[in-house]
Amino acid sequence: MARLSLVIGNKNYSSWSMRAWILMTHFRIAFDEIQTWLYQPDTEASIKRYSPTGLVPCLIDGPLHIWDTLAIAEYLAEKFPNENLWPAARDARAIARSVTAEMHSGFGALRRSMPMNIRNRYPCKGRGDEVDRDIARLEAMWNDCRRRLGGGGDFLFGQFSIADAFYAPIVFRFNTYGVRPRDLAGTYMQAMLASPALQKLAREAASEGHALSVYDDRYPA
Ligand SMILES: N[C@@H](CCC(=O)N[C@@H](CS)C(=O)NCC(=O)O)C(=O)O
């Protein structure tokens, strides 16, 4: 079997790359990393060597190149069917796909106003009506998943699944911008931050030797 490779951007800033990286790391799916710093003059050309969109992540499995995070997650779920990357129960799986798709196409206000920056802290920055609506929806969703379907473990559907990998960047954003969701959503956030894959990413983001001033200078003191 060919070894998988994952093309990613900066670990500190690239929220889409992170979803695939967290998923593979959590499930101990071996891969080589091909890393490109984002927003440099040669970024698009170097990513386009692998990914036709010029965006990361891109998963490489022998001759097959798969771009877009959702397609990568579905491919891995099919390639490793015994790992239960989606919840095993059909109803939980349907809701897991719903919340994953909601993340994939939504929360634009929060994503624009609170760009992911794992190693920095900007408490109370980025808030506004639209962002607060996104936060309220996330809190309600996490509480609902945990209450109805999370009984078998600490994550949205009990055991860690693709849905959790998709919400990992929101967890890091909440941590950076001082957002504290209430009730089960709050304990979910803490369980995510304590999980080995997120801890590993946070360590590697902290020691990554590259900074993007476009994000780091966004909220001067
Ligand atoms: N829908 C895509 C979005 C990918 C995306 O926007 N990736 C960003 C990094 S987080 C990127 O490659 N940006 C590079 C650029 O815009 O030049 C996915 O799910 O993979």
The ligand as an SDF file (V2000), in Angstrom:
LIG
                    3D

 20 19  0  0  0  0  0  0  0  0999 V2000
  -13.1600   24.1310    0.7030 N   0  0  0  0  0  0  0  0  0  0  0  0
  -11.7330   23.9470    0.8490 C   0  0  0  0  0  0  0  0  0  0  0  0
  -11.1250   25.2060    1.4500 C   0  0  0  0  0  0  0  0  0  0  0  0
   -9.6150   25.1420    1.4660 C   0  0  0  0  0  0  0  0  0  0  0  0
   -8.9650   26.4890    1.8070 C   0  0  0  0  0  0  0  0  0  0  0  0
   -9.5830   27.5630    1.7200 O   0  0  0  0  0  0  0  0  0  0  0  0
   -7.6860   26.4200    2.1950 N   0  0  0  0  0  0  0  0  0  0  0  0
   -6.9140   27.6220    2.5100 C   0  0  0  0  0  0  0  0  0  0  0  0
   -6.0650   27.4200    3.7630 C   0  0  0  0  0  0  0  0  0  0  0  0
   -6.9630   27.1800    5.2160 S   0  0  0  0  0  0  0  0  0  0  0  0
   -5.8620   27.8670    1.4240 C   0  0  0  0  0  0  0  0  0  0  0  0
   -5.3750   26.9360    0.8240 O   0  0  0  0  0  0  0  0  0  0  0  0
   -5.4880   29.1200    1.1830 N   0  0  0  0  0  0  0  0  0  0  0  0
   -4.4240   29.4180    0.2800 C   0  0  0  0  0  0  0  0  0  0  0  0
   -4.6920   30.6270   -0.5550 C   0  0  0  0  0  0  0  0  0  0  0  0
   -5.8090   31.1480   -0.4860 O   0  0  0  0  0  0  0  0  0  0  0  0
   -3.7510   31.0040   -1.2860 O   0  0  0  0  0  0  0  0  0  0  0  0
  -11.5080   22.7160    1.7100 C   0  0  0  0  0  0  0  0  0  0  0  0
  -12.4270   22.2760    2.3980 O   0  0  0  0  0  0  0  0  0  0  0  0
  -10.4160   22.1280    1.6860 O   0  0  0  0  0  0  0  0  0  0  0  0
  1  2  1  0
  2  3  1  0
  2 18  1  0
  3  4  1  0
  4  5  1  0
  5  6  2  0
  5  7  1  0
  7  8  1  0
  8  9  1  0
  8 11  1  0
  9 10  1  0
 11 12  2  0
 11 13  1  0
 13 14  1  0
 14 15  1  0
 15 16  2  0
 15 17  1  0
 18 19  2  0
 18 20  1  0
M  END
$$$$
